[in-house]
Amino acid sequence: MNTETIFLIACAVVVLIMITYYSKRQKRFSTAIFGMLTGLTALILVNRYGGIINADLPLNVFNICGSAVLGVPFVACLVIIKYI
């Protein structure tokens, strides 16, 4: 197995976990939309103002999809990883 295959499997597992999480919520659609919007908003804010704290994140496909699926915790982890 190469690293790309492992990465795609890990992404699929994370997406399935989030789908399961959203499907068990009482208000499925609004919870999913709220999570996506807050994640994307956090990514845009860090992209725009992250230079102040030396944590500017690029707006690429991986970051946009990750923040849309996982929300604010994904963006927070990216900022933490940026410092490590």
C-alpha positions, -999 to +999 in steps of 0.1 A: +000+000+000+013+034-009+007+065+011-019+079-012-041+048-007-037+050+031-046+087+029-078+081+009-089+053+032-083+075+062-104+103+046-132+079+038-133+067+074-134+102+087-162+111+063-182+080+074-177+089+110-190+124+104-220+111+084-228+088+113-225+116+138-248+140+118-273+112+111-278+105+148-285+142+156-321+153+161-318+181+135-296+164+110-296+190+082-292+221+103-265+205+124-245+195+093-249+229+077-239+247+109-208+225+113-198+232+077-204+269+078-185+273+111-156+253+098-154+272+065-157+305+084-129+296+108-107+286+078-114+319+060-107+339+092-074+321+098-065+325+062-072+362+063-059+371+098-036+342+105-006+362+096-009+381+129-002+350+149+020+334+122-005+307+113-018+316+078-034+286+061-038+284+024-072+279+008-067+247-011-089+217-018-077+197+012-082+225+037-116+235+023-130+199+022-115+191+056-130+222+073-163+216+056-165+180+068-149+182+102-155+218+111-137+241+135-117+212+152-100+205+118-089+242+115-077+242+151-056+211+144-041+227+113-031+258+133-016+236+160+003+215+134+016+247+119+033+256+152+048+221+156 
